[in-house]
Amino acid sequence: MKPLNQLIDYFVKKSRDNNPKAKEFFLQSIPLWISSIFIGLISTSYAALLHFGEETFLYFYQQDRAWVFALAPIFFLLSYLTVFKFGKHANGSGIPQVMAVLNMNKRYFKAYSDQFLSLRIIVVKIVSSFFMSLGGGVVGREGPTIQIAASVLHFTNKILPSSWPKINEKLMIITGASAGLAAAFNTPLGGIVFAIEELTKNHLKYLRTTIFAAVIIAGFTAQTILGPYLIFGYPKVDAEGIKIFLLILLTSVLCGIIGTYFGQLVFFVNDFRRKLKRIVQFIFGFLMVMIFCIIVYYTNADSVGAGNFLLDRLLFETDKTVEWYTIPARLINGVISFGNGGAGGVFAPALSFGGTIGSFIGEIFSLKPRQMNMLILIGMVGFLTSFTRSPFTSAILVLEMTDRHSVIFYFMVAALVSYLIANTIDKRSFYERTSKAISDALPNLEEDKSKKSSDIRV
């Protein structure tokens, strides 16, 4: 043991000589590592909860479609009231809220960051989105997981004693958000790329160590519980031939157009509702939910939920067809779900929107199953890119979720085409518009400090 101890002492001394701040860095990392474990635990528990909610809705819906007229209005209302009463900035996806906090100057950050990132926000986010899943809402958990994870690290930074060496507050938030996405999708590279591409325009120089550590620990925690899973693992694909390449371009263009206008419509509905008086908001919300119920009653189960069940069927079962009404039904139900005022993300629904578009195009041109799978994956990349304007994140996420490295260049083509189409139509994404709306709604700090922030719905 003596030679081993001498070797350890040598490396410790060498580390101190080469990096005098090694001790400080180690102390900074301890709370980050511990918090990342909690992010992994929360992410897996949250996923199981929303999965249970969606399965519960589908169980009653399959017994009798009329159940939607009871479940959707009740749980959509409960989702909205949970946010309205207990944490108004827990509504929507959560990504615009994180972006808004990161764009705040020091004075605004100190005054308002706790309204967007806190333990209360975590609880409200989980409960509200769970109600949405019980109502059949077309919402996901990935965006909310990002706000939840950012809240965990923001809270961790706040409770550390003043004598403890701390990581920069905004860096902790960025790190938490990237770890949350990695744990939610089981995509470590996607989490890292998302942090760079969506949350900050800076280089990785000051982010690399903390983000890598948080992503790895949160991801390992999730894998320890769920195993080394892939959300849409190993679909068989075929991208050979000029015909399939032209259809890849067609799918990318359509997803770029539809995804962009979908984002504009969601923002318009949210903005319109926010400007209504409270009683009129309830009436408007009720009418929207009734439209949702009618659509679900006269279509099928493909028009509800986050879309994971639908994509599983399209990618891995022999039945790869979707009815003609599935695409408009899911899109309209998505607008209603996101405009409800409750919590719920758009990453998973966006993937399902694109997947159904790809499947529908494949059916029109009578493609073989492996070719249809290719268009489904291309649609997933294209739609997510057009909505988020994060082409690298979209391509990497779908790559890691499916392990289809052989077609990575096709994913990049889809991301690039959709991104160019989207930027031609609208220079700003839904997240950018919503983040700016949140920031603009904050009271001026020169005004009465006791004044509450505006009721912005995202």
Salt bridges, closest charged atoms under 4 A:
ASP17 OD2 - LYS13 NZ 3.22
GLU55 OE2 - HIS51 NE2 3.26
ASP114 OD1 - HIS154 NE2 2.85
ASP114 OD2 - LYS158 NZ 3.19
ASP271 OD1 - ARG274 NH2 2.71
ASP271 OD2 - LYS275 NZ 3.12
ASP302 OD2 - ARG313 NH2 2.95
ASP319 OD2 - ARG313 NH1 3.33
ASP403 OD1 - HIS405 ND1 2.88
ASP426 OD1 - ARG433 NH2 2.78
ASP440 OD2 - LYS436 NZ 2.78
GLU446 OE2 - ARG107 NH2 3.28
GLU447 OE1 - LYS451 NZ 3.67
ASP455 OD2 - ARG278 NH2 2.65
ASP455 OD1 - ARG457 NH2 3.00
